[in-house]
């Protein structure tokens, strides 16, 4: 598993401690760039993040303008599974709030991308300026049903 954070999951912790799961911890920004590079067809990139730490151990090091950088390989998966807010029938996607941070990158990094959305509309109903990821990256589109447990409307008595 390649991740930037793995805490608070008892099953994951048990698998890690029992040697059933191999984990590569990666700084969050580096993880995002690994996915972006994978989706863009860039095989690797240099970053200063992680140099001189356990993250950089065993990785190629180069110096540019007197600063050390480590070579990070792009991340590309057979499948990517992500969520978007809305899509048209061609798979053009709109994301809400923090879902725009990693979900588009994850989708482009998968050879086959499966995206679950809250709403599917007809082609032409989405404003082209509001499409965050074109449908060319989406292979399967699923309309899900969602219970938004953390969203609560609270009002006070008049």
C-alpha positions in Angstrom: 0.0 0.0 0.0 1.3 3.4 -0.9 -0.2 6.1 1.4 0.5 9.4 3.2 -1.5 8.4 6.3 -2.6 5.0 7.6 -3.7 5.6 11.2 -6.8 4.6 13.1 -7.6 1.4 11.3 -7.3 -1.7 13.5 -7.4 -4.2 10.6 -4.8 -2.3 8.7 -2.6 -2.1 11.8 -2.9 -5.9 12.4 -2.0 -6.7 8.8 1.0 -4.4 8.9 2.3 -5.8 12.2 1.7 -9.4 11.0 3.7 -8.8 7.8 0.6 -9.4 5.6 0.8 -5.9 4.2 3.7 -3.9 2.8 3.4 -0.1 3.3 5.3 2.7 1.6 4.6 6.0 3.4 4.9 9.0 1.1 4.5 12.7 1.9 1.0 13.8 0.9 2.2 16.3 -1.7 4.5 13.8 -3.2 1.7 11.2 -3.4 -0.5 13.8 -5.3 2.4 14.5 -7.7 3.0 10.8 -8.2 -0.6 10.4 -9.3 -0.6 13.5 -11.4 2.6 12.4 -13.2 1.2 8.9 -13.7 -2.0 10.3 -15.3 0.1 12.7 -17.5 2.4 9.9 -18.7 5.5 11.3 -16.9 7.5 8.3 -15.6 9.3 10.1 -12.7 10.1 13.5 -11.2 12.6 15.0 -8.8 11.5 16.5 -5.5 13.3 17.9 -2.5 10.7 16.5 -0.1 12.0 13.5 1.6 15.7 14.0 0.9 17.7 13.0 4.0 14.8 11.2 5.6 13.7 7.5 5.6 11.5 8.5 2.6 14.5 9.1 0.5 16.5 6.1 1.5 17.6 4.0 -1.6 16.3 6.6 -4.1 18.4 8.3 -6.8 19.7 11.7 -5.6 20.6 14.6 -7.9 21.7 18.1 -7.1 20.2 21.2 -8.9 21.5 24.7 -8.0 23.1 23.4 -4.9 20.0 21.6 -3.5 19.5 17.9 -3.3 16.5 16.1 -4.8 15.3 12.5 -4.8 13.8 10.8 -7.8 10.2 9.7 -7.3 8.5 7.3 -9.8 5.0 8.1 -11.0 2.1 6.1 -9.7 -0.1 4.3 -12.2 -2.7 1.7 -11.3 -4.7 -0.9 -13.2 -7.9 0.6 -11.7 -8.9 3.8 -10.0 -12.0 4.2 -8.0 -13.2 7.7 -7.0 -16.2 9.8 -6.3 -17.4 13.0 -8.0 -20.4 15.1 -7.3 -22.0 15.3 -10.7 -21.4 13.9 -14.2 -23.0 14.0 -17.6 -23.6 10.8 -19.6 -20.2 11.2 -21.3 -18.4 11.1 -18.0 -17.5 14.8 -17.8 -17.1 15.4 -14.0 -17.7 18.1 -11.4 -16.3 17.7 -7.9 -17.3 19.5 -4.7 -15.1 20.9 -2.1 -12.0 18.9 -1.1 -12.9 16.1 -3.5 -11.1 18.3 -6.1 -7.8 17.8 -4.3 -7.0 14.1 -5.0 -9.9 12.5 -6.9 -9.1 13.9 -10.4 -5.5 12.8 -9.9 -6.5 9.4 -8.8 -8.9 9.0 -11.8 -6.3 9.9 -14.4 -3.7 7.6 -12.8 -5.8 4.5 -13.4 -5.8 2.5 -16.6 -9.5 1.8 -16.0 -11.3 4.6 -14.0 -14.6 3.8 -12.2 -16.3 6.9 -10.8 -19.3 7.1 -8.5 -21.4 10.2 -8.7 -24.4 11.6 -6.9 -26.1 12.8 -10.0 -25.9 12.0 -13.7 -27.3 14.7 -16.1 -27.8 14.8 -19.9 -25.0 15.9 -22.1 -25.0 19.7 -22.5 -26.5 20.3 -19.0 -23.1 21.0 -17.4 -21.5 24.4 -18.0 -18.2 23.7 -19.8 -16.4 26.1 -17.5 -17.5 24.1 -14.5 -16.2 20.7 -15.7 -13.2 19.7 -13.6 -12.2 16.6 -15.4 -13.2 15.6 -19.0 -14.9 12.3 -19.6 -12.0 11.0 -21.7 -10.5 9.7 -18.4 -13.7 7.9 -17.2 -14.4 4.3 -18.2 -17.3 3.5 -15.9 -19.8 5.8 -14.3 -22.1 4.7 -11.4 -24.8 6.7 -9.8 -24.7 6.0 -6.1 -27.0 6.7 -3.2 -25.5 8.5 -0.3 -26.3 9.0 3.3 -24.5 12.2 4.4 -24.0 11.3 8.0 -21.7 14.2 8.9 -23.9 16.9 7.3 -26.4 18.0 9.9 -28.6 21.0 9.8 -28.8 22.7 13.1 -31.1 25.5 13.9 -31.9 27.2 17.2 -35.3 27.7 18.6 -36.9 31.1 17.7 
